[in-house]
Amino acid sequence: MKKENQKASKVINAVELSQARVEYIDNAIGYQLDINKMDTIYNKDRASLKKLLLENVCLAMGKEPTYKEWNYIHELFRDGTCKETGMDIVSFDKNIWSDIVYNLKETYALEKPKSPNVKSEQKSEQRAKIDAMTDAELKSQGKIVELAKREEKRIKNAEKLVKESNEKLINEFKEVVKNIVKNEPAFALWINSNMNLIREQFLDSQS
């Protein structure tokens, strides 16, 4: 359910979210502001708003949020709420966000992803930079081993393509022979008896 007059979210940490996910966060902020205005005693309206709030946070997260996306959404929701209410960050995390995190797990089995391994991330970034370099750039920077690995990979890929092409040709040729034997048995016998002659003629045509 979409809430009217949403508060605009601000962009931080350079994490890209779709417009729909940003709108879910805006909706959640709106619901939280409405909840804050209500009496803290339990009532149906408050429970309904909390349910809508949780649904929108869940939709913003998506089925499998990354560690960065989770933190980004947390910050957007926190900053939007704190800006409108004057609540400090510590109070927000303790009284609001902790409750949302608990209910995301209990209701949607959605938990904060583990922090990625820093060394693995660094290696991935380094690999991406190397893969983006041209052969000339690798050579100019003395990355001879990387250049050799790249060439080896090209050779293997070429061999794989040849193998796949040959396998496809074999299957197609089997089908052709099968149809000849079935529909033109005499012609199939002639081909089989004159295979050497056919091969010689083909080789002569290539010279």
N, C-alpha and C positions, 0 to 999 in steps of 0.2 A: 504494500500500500504506500502510495506516494504522498508525502506531506507538503502542503503549500508553504510558500514563503521560506524556503530553506536558506540557511546561512551559507554564504559562499565559502568553500574550502580553499585553503591556500596550498601551494605546491612546495614541497620540501624534499630534500634528499635525492632528487632526480629519479624517483621511481615512477614509472609510467603506469597509470591506471586508466581503464576505459571511462568514458563519460558516465556510463551507467553506474559503475562502481563508486565514482565520486558522488553521484547523486544519492546513492544508498547511505553514504557517510553523512551527507548533508541532512538526509531524512532522520538518521539516528540522532544527530545533534539536536534537531528540532524536537524529537520525542523526549530527549533527556531534559531539555529546557522546560517542557511541559510537566514532566515528572517532578522537577525541582520546585515548581510552583504549587504542587499539591501537598496535602497533608501526608505526613509519613505513615499514618495509620493505613493498614491494608484496606483497599476497596477495589471493586471490579474495574473501574476506569484506570486506576493506577496499574493494576495487573495487566490490563489490555495494552496500555502504553509500553510497559516493560517488555511485553511479548513482541510488539512491533519494533521496538528498539533493538532487541536481540536478533530478530529476523533480518533487519537491515544491516546490522554489523556482519552477520553471517553471509549475506549476499555480497557485501563489499569484499569480504575475505575471499570468497569463492571456495571451491571444493578443496583445492590444495595450494594455499598461499605459500609463498616463499618466506624465508626468515625476514628479508628486507621489506616485503609487502606487509607482513604482519606489523612490524614496527612502524612502518609508514602510516598505515591505517590507524594504529593506536595514537600516533602523534597528531594526525589530522583531527580525529575525534576529540582527543584531549585538548588540543589548542583551541578548537572551535567552542567547546563547552566552557573552558576556563576563561576565554576572552569574554564570553557573554555573561558569565556568572561572577567573575572575579575570584573563583575558587583557585587555590594554589595547586600545583602539580602533584605534590605529595598526597594531599587530601583526595584529589581526583583518583589517583591510582589505588589508594587504600579503600575508598568508599564506593567508587563507581566501577572502575576498570576491573578490579579483582573479582567483583560480582559478575561482570559480563564474561570474563575469561572462564569462571567456574561454570556458568550456565551454557556457554558455547560447547564446553566439553560434555556436560550432562545431557544437553538437548540435541546437539548436532554431532557429537563425537569429534569436535574440531579443537585441536590443540596447537599451541605455538610451536612452529618447527624449531629444530635444534639449530644453534648457530653453526654456519658452515665453517669447515676447517680453513683457517687463514692460509696455511701453506698450500693447500690444494687450490684455493682461489688464485693465489699468486702464480702457481704453475699453469693454471688454465689461461690466465691473462697473458703470461709469457708465450704460451703455445699459440694463442690467437694472434699475437704480434708477429711471431715467426712465420705462421701460415700466411699472413697477409703480405709478407715480403716477396719481392720478385727474386728470380734466380740471381740476377745481377746484384741485387742488394745483399743477398746472402754471401755472394762471393766477395763483394767489396768489404764486407765486415768480417771476413775470414771465417765464416760459419760453414766450413767445408764438410763437416760431418752431417750437418742438417741438409746441405745440398745433396750429399750422397744418399741420405735417407729418402729425400724427396724423389730422386731419380729412381731409386730402387722401388719405391711405391708406384711410380708411373709404369715401370716395367711389369710389375705384378698386376696392376690394373689392366694393362694392355693384354697380358697373357690370359687374364680372366675373361676379358671380352672375346678373345679368339676362341677360348674353350666354350663359352656360352654360345657363340655363333656356330661352332662346329656341331655342338650337341643339337642345336635347333635344325641345322641342315640334315643331320643324320635322321632325326625324327621325321622331317618332311620327306626325305628320300625314301625312307621305309614305307611311308604312306603311298608314294608314287609307285614304287615297285609292287606293293600289295594290290593296288588298283589295276596295274598292268597284268599281273598274274591272274587276277580274278576275271578281268574283262577281255584280255588279249593273251591267252596262254601261249599261243604259237609265237607271237612277237617276243614274249618273255623268254622262251626257249632259245630264240635266235640271238637275243642280246647276251644271254648267258654263254652261248657257244662261241660268240664272236667278241668276247670281252677284250681279249688281247689285241684284236684288230682295231677295235674302237679306241683303245688306249693309245695305240700307235698313231692313229689318225689325229687324235687330239694333240699328242706331243708334236707331231709334224706341223700342226696349225699354230703352235706356240713358238716355233723356231723362226 
